[in-house]
């Protein structure tokens, strides 16, 4: 008998996130996930009359393919995966990894080739634009280690976060979306951070569990050339298998003109990938009440209650500011008292202080209200 938490999560993904209907085709893509959970997804999809298609992957195999694959081989992979993606109405991606740094020794040029030839056309151009989709991590012991928790405690945390009442959160975030869409100037103030930019006339998008699990953010994008000042991120991160801490970026007229971190050489190699990599494609405010500390997994860390994330690289079409890039690197600044505090200002009005919303219409997004 499978874990009852598997069934609850499968129901959330199929019925709420993807809202599958009879006759629809759904691609279930799972990497290093227990067969019992994949079976739950298949059964749940079939129960509503949908037609599941399954693809199983493994990070160590992906690593070996990336190390030896030619451009021609990657094009074959892209062609086959793109054809399959075009056939489905929805996509559920469950991504686990026994070693979160499995791809750390793949040469950067190989990763760039894979991202441009496979990830960009299959996922950013087809899946994101033309399917209903949801992506989530699977709780391997490697994630528990990053979170500095026991495996059992982390699993309890994981399922609590991933099966929370997202419909309630969805209603609470609508006033924030409305406020962001009527805002011009944003100012972020925190230790070693004073950043100004405009979000004028760029849509604000609610993330309420329909595309990512866990979820809990409203995102937009800065006007491309409007970003000025310095931001010092206090959450550690992993990008392309490489750990980074203490990232400090200085902007002038939208462009990163100085980038420093615990591994500045790697940081700048990423930002030199293309012209758009030194401009920002996303600004978001996070408020998932169950996520309070970073664990080097961005699908969790970008939703930390009392945080924001700022994203060098590609902008999403839903909140497009004109920036295109091969990269999209969410960098997190926690602004609650435990992590140094901070303030968000919209058009000279204080919106959030030390991680808590201060405007009455936004108080329903504070942790005490979302978990009451």
C-alpha positions in Angstrom: 0.0 0.0 0.0 1.4 3.4 -1.0 2.0 6.3 1.4 -1.3 8.2 1.8 0.7 11.4 1.4 1.4 10.2 -2.2 -2.2 10.1 -3.0 -2.9 13.6 -1.5 0.0 15.1 -3.5 -1.1 13.3 -6.7 -4.6 14.7 -6.3 -3.2 18.2 -5.8 -1.1 18.0 -9.0 -3.8 16.4 -11.2 -7.0 18.0 -10.0 -5.8 21.5 -8.8 -2.5 22.3 -10.5 -3.2 20.9 -14.0 -7.0 20.6 -13.6 -7.0 17.5 -15.9 -10.2 16.7 -17.8 -11.5 13.6 -19.5 -9.8 12.9 -22.8 -6.8 15.2 -22.2 -3.2 13.8 -22.6 -0.7 14.5 -19.8 3.0 13.8 -19.9 4.4 12.7 -16.5 8.1 13.2 -16.5 9.8 11.7 -13.4 13.5 11.7 -12.5 14.6 9.5 -9.6 11.1 9.3 -8.1 9.6 6.2 -6.3 7.6 4.1 -8.7 4.8 4.1 -6.1 4.3 7.8 -6.6 4.4 7.7 -10.4 1.8 4.9 -10.1 -0.4 7.3 -8.0 -0.1 10.0 -10.6 -1.0 7.6 -13.4 -4.0 6.2 -11.5 -5.2 9.7 -10.5 -5.0 11.0 -14.1 -6.8 7.9 -15.4 -9.5 8.4 -12.7 -10.6 11.7 -14.2 -10.5 10.2 -17.7 -7.1 11.7 -18.8 -4.5 9.8 -20.8 -1.1 9.7 -19.1 2.2 9.3 -20.9 5.3 8.6 -18.8 9.0 9.4 -19.2 11.5 8.2 -16.6 14.9 10.0 -16.3 18.0 9.8 -14.1 20.5 12.5 -13.3 23.6 10.3 -13.6 22.5 9.1 -17.0 21.8 12.7 -18.1 25.3 13.7 -16.9 26.9 11.0 -19.0 24.9 12.0 -22.0 25.9 15.6 -21.6 29.6 14.7 -21.3 29.7 12.8 -24.6 26.8 14.0 -26.7 27.5 15.9 -29.9 25.4 18.7 -31.2 23.7 16.3 -33.6 22.7 14.0 -30.7 21.2 16.9 -28.7 19.2 17.9 -31.8 17.8 14.4 -32.0 16.8 14.5 -28.3 15.2 17.9 -28.8 13.3 16.8 -31.9 11.8 13.7 -30.2 11.0 15.5 -26.9 9.5 18.4 -28.7 7.3 16.1 -30.8 6.0 14.4 -27.7 5.4 17.7 -25.8 3.3 19.0 -28.7 1.0 16.0 -28.4 0.0 16.6 -24.8 -2.3 19.1 -23.1 -0.6 19.0 -19.7 2.8 18.3 -18.1 3.7 17.1 -14.6 7.5 17.2 -13.9 8.7 15.5 -10.7 12.4 16.0 -10.4 14.5 14.2 -7.8 18.2 13.7 -7.5 20.3 11.6 -5.2 23.1 14.1 -5.7 22.1 17.7 -6.2 25.6 18.4 -7.6 25.5 15.6 -10.2 26.0 18.0 -13.1 28.7 20.1 -11.4 31.5 18.7 -13.6 29.7 19.0 -16.9 31.7 21.7 -18.9 29.9 25.0 -19.2 29.9 24.9 -23.0 28.1 21.5 -22.8 25.5 23.0 -20.5 24.9 26.0 -22.7 24.5 23.7 -25.7 22.0 21.5 -23.9 20.0 24.6 -22.7 19.9 26.2 -26.1 19.2 23.1 -28.1 16.9 21.1 -25.8 15.7 23.1 -22.8 14.8 26.3 -24.6 12.7 24.8 -27.5 11.1 21.9 -25.5 10.4 23.6 -22.2 10.5 27.4 -22.5 9.0 27.6 -26.0 6.6 24.7 -26.1 5.8 23.4 -22.6 5.5 26.8 -20.8 3.6 28.5 -23.7 1.3 25.7 -24.8 0.5 23.3 -22.0 -0.9 23.5 -18.4 2.1 22.4 -16.4 3.4 21.9 -12.9 7.0 21.2 -11.7 8.1 20.0 -8.3 11.1 18.4 -6.6 11.1 15.0 -4.9 12.3 14.8 -1.3 15.6 12.8 -1.6 17.9 12.5 1.4 20.2 14.9 -0.5 17.6 17.6 -0.1 17.3 16.9 3.6 21.1 17.3 3.9 20.9 20.7 2.3 18.1 21.7 4.6 20.1 20.3 7.5 17.2 18.1 8.6 16.7 14.4 9.2 15.2 12.6 6.2 12.0 11.9 8.2 11.6 15.5 9.4 12.2 16.8 5.9 9.6 14.5 4.4 7.0 15.8 6.9 8.0 19.4 6.0 7.9 18.6 2.3 4.4 17.1 2.2 3.0 19.9 4.5 4.3 22.5 2.1 3.3 20.8 -1.1 -0.3 19.9 0.0 -1.2 23.2 1.8 -4.5 25.1 0.9 -3.3 26.8 -2.3 -6.8 27.9 -3.1 -6.9 30.0 0.0 -3.5 31.5 -0.8 -4.7 32.2 -4.3 -7.5 34.5 -3.0 -5.2 36.3 -0.6 -2.6 37.2 -3.2 -5.0 39.1 -5.5 -4.7 42.5 -3.7 -0.9 42.2 -4.0 -1.2 41.5 -7.7 -3.4 44.5 -8.2 -1.1 46.8 -6.2 2.0 45.7 -8.2 0.2 46.3 -11.5 -0.5 49.9 -10.5 3.0 50.6 -9.2 5.8 52.4 -11.0 8.9 52.7 -8.7 10.1 49.9 -6.4 12.8 50.3 -3.8 14.4 47.5 -1.8 16.3 48.3 1.4 18.3 45.8 3.5 21.8 45.4 4.9 24.2 46.3 2.1 21.2 46.6 -0.2 19.6 49.7 -1.8 18.1 49.0 -5.1 15.7 51.0 -7.3 13.8 50.1 -10.4 10.5 50.5 -12.2 7.8 47.8 -12.9 5.5 50.2 -14.7 3.1 48.6 -17.2 4.6 45.1 -16.7 2.0 42.5 -15.6 2.1 40.9 -12.2 1.5 37.2 -12.1 0.1 35.1 -9.2 1.9 31.8 -8.5 -0.6 29.8 -6.5 0.3 26.2 -7.0 -0.8 25.8 -10.6 2.7 25.8 -12.1 5.1 25.1 -9.3 4.8 23.1 -6.1 5.5 24.4 -3.6 4.3 27.9 -4.5 3.6 31.3 -3.0 4.8 34.3 -4.9 3.7 37.2 -7.2 6.2 38.0 -9.9 6.7 40.7 -12.4 9.8 42.1 -14.1 11.7 45.4 -13.9 11.7 47.7 -16.8 14.9 46.4 -18.4 17.2 49.5 -18.1 15.7 50.9 -14.9 17.6 48.9 -12.3 20.2 51.0 -10.3 22.0 50.3 -7.1 23.3 47.3 -5.1 21.7 44.1 -3.8 23.4 41.7 -1.5 21.6 38.3 -1.5 21.7 36.3 1.8 20.4 32.9 0.6 22.9 30.4 -0.7 22.2 28.9 -4.1 23.2 26.2 -6.5 23.4 26.9 -10.3 24.5 24.3 -12.8 25.6 22.1 -9.9 27.9 24.8 -8.4 27.2 26.3 -4.9 27.3 30.0 -4.5 27.0 32.2 -1.4 27.2 35.9 -0.5 26.3 37.1 -4.0 26.5 40.9 -4.3 25.4 42.6 -7.6 25.7 46.3 -8.6 23.5 47.6 -11.4 23.7 50.7 -13.6 21.0 51.4 -16.1 19.7 47.9 -15.8 23.0 46.1 -16.3 25.1 44.1 -13.8 28.4 46.1 -13.8 29.9 44.4 -10.8 29.3 40.8 -9.5 31.0 39.3 -6.5 30.4 36.1 -4.5 32.0 33.1 -2.8 32.9 32.0 -6.3 33.1 35.2 -8.4 34.8 33.4 -11.3 31.9 31.0 -11.8 29.4 33.8 -11.2 30.8 36.0 -13.9 31.1 33.1 -16.4 27.4 32.6 -16.0 26.7 36.3 -16.5 28.9 36.3 -19.6 26.8 33.6 -21.3 25.0 36.2 -23.5 24.0 39.9 -23.4 20.7 39.3 -21.6 22.4 37.4 -18.7 23.5 40.7 -17.1 20.0 42.2 -17.2 17.1 41.1 -15.0 14.1 39.1 -16.2 12.1 38.8 -13.0 11.3 40.4 -9.6 9.1 38.5 -7.2 7.8 38.6 -3.6 7.6 35.3 -1.7 5.3 34.4 1.1 4.8 30.7 1.6 4.2 30.5 5.4 5.8 27.0 5.8 9.1 27.9 4.2 11.3 30.0 6.4 14.9 29.1 5.7 16.9 28.4 2.6 17.8 24.8 1.5 19.6 25.4 -1.8 16.6 24.3 -3.8 15.2 27.3 -5.7 11.7 25.9 -6.0 11.5 26.1 -2.2 13.8 29.1 -1.5 12.2 31.5 -3.9 8.9 31.1 -1.9 10.4 31.8 1.6 8.1 33.8 3.7 9.4 37.4 3.9 11.7 37.1 0.9 12.1 38.6 -2.6 14.0 37.1 -5.5 15.6 39.0 -8.3 16.5 37.1 -11.5 19.3 37.8 -13.9 18.5 36.4 -17.3 15.4 35.5 -19.3 12.1 37.1 -18.7 8.8 35.1 -18.8 6.4 35.9 -21.6 3.6 36.6 -19.1 5.6 39.5 -17.6 7.9 40.3 -20.5 10.4 43.2 -20.3 12.2 42.5 -23.5 15.1 40.5 -22.0 16.1 37.3 -23.5 18.9 35.0 -22.3 19.9 31.4 -22.0 20.0 31.7 -18.2 17.3 32.4 -15.6 18.9 32.5 -12.2 16.6 33.2 -9.2 18.6 34.9 -6.4 16.9 35.2 -3.0 17.1 38.0 -0.4 15.4 37.1 2.9 14.1 40.2 4.7 12.7 38.9 8.0 14.4 39.9 11.3 16.2 36.5 11.6 18.0 37.3 8.3 18.8 41.0 8.8 15.4 42.6 8.0 14.5 44.9 5.2 11.8 47.0 3.5 9.9 47.0 0.3 8.6 50.4 -0.9 6.2 51.0 -3.8 6.0 54.6 -5.1 7.4 55.8 -1.7 4.8 53.8 0.3 6.0 51.1 2.7 4.5 47.8 1.7 6.5 45.2 3.7 8.8 45.6 6.7 11.0 42.9 8.1 9.1 40.2 6.2 5.6 41.3 7.2 3.1 43.2 5.0 2.0 46.4 6.6 -0.9 47.4 4.4 -4.3 46.2 5.6 -5.3 44.7 2.3 -2.1 42.6 2.2 -2.1 41.3 5.8 -3.9 38.1 4.7 -0.5 37.1 3.1 1.4 37.2 6.4 2.3 33.7 7.8 0.0 33.9 10.8 -3.0 34.5 8.6 -2.2 31.9 6.0 -1.8 29.2 8.6 -4.7 30.2 10.9 
